Amino acid sequence: MGTPMIQSMPVNTVLIDTLTQIILALNEQERQLLFHQLQDPNPADLQSLQQKIEIGAQQLLNGDYTEYTDETLPELLGKIRSRGQNRIG
């Protein structure tokens, strides 16, 4: 039967580039935390990662997202680092 076909969506290359920049700015400990969260965000959470991705994709289609610029990106990076440090410490 093969794998089910996933509905094709437009790719937001700016978002992908931004996420890549954020990930590359993380230190090794922060990257490990990120990868752990992606693999198993919350084992007690009944909502699967796939469901969360589908919800996120729908939010993108509905325009329910924040677009970051070069001016606002450092603030986002600071928030991500702060949250990561809070979870670690």
JOPERA-V487122 format. One record per residue. OMEGA is omega as a letter, one per 40 degrees, with the letter a starting at -180 (NA if undefined). D_LAST is the distance of its C-alpha to the last C-alpha in whole Angstrom. Layout:
# JOPERA-V487122
omega->{OMEGA & OMEGA}
d_last->{D_LAST & D_LAST}
This chain:
# JOPERA-V487122
omega->{a & i & i & i & i & a & a & i & i & a & i & a & i & i & i & i & a & i & i & i & i & a & a & i & a & i & a & a & i & i & i & i & i & a & i & a & i & a & a & a & i & a & i & a & a & a & a & i & i & i & i & i & i & i & i & i & i & i & i & i & a & a & a & i & i & i & a & i & i & a & a & a & i & i & i & a & i & i & a & i & a & i & i & i & i & i & a & a & NA}
d_last->{47 & 45 & 41 & 42 & 42 & 39 & 40 & 40 & 38 & 38 & 36 & 34 & 34 & 32 & 29 & 29 & 29 & 26 & 24 & 25 & 24 & 21 & 20 & 22 & 20 & 16 & 15 & 15 & 12 & 12 & 15 & 14 & 12 & 15 & 18 & 16 & 16 & 20 & 21 & 19 & 18 & 18 & 20 & 21 & 22 & 26 & 26 & 27 & 25 & 29 & 29 & 26 & 28 & 31 & 30 & 29 & 32 & 34 & 32 & 33 & 36 & 36 & 35 & 32 & 29 & 28 & 30 & 28 & 30 & 29 & 29 & 26 & 24 & 22 & 21 & 20 & 18 & 16 & 15 & 14 & 12 & 10 & 10 & 8 & 6 & 5 & 6 & 4 & 0}
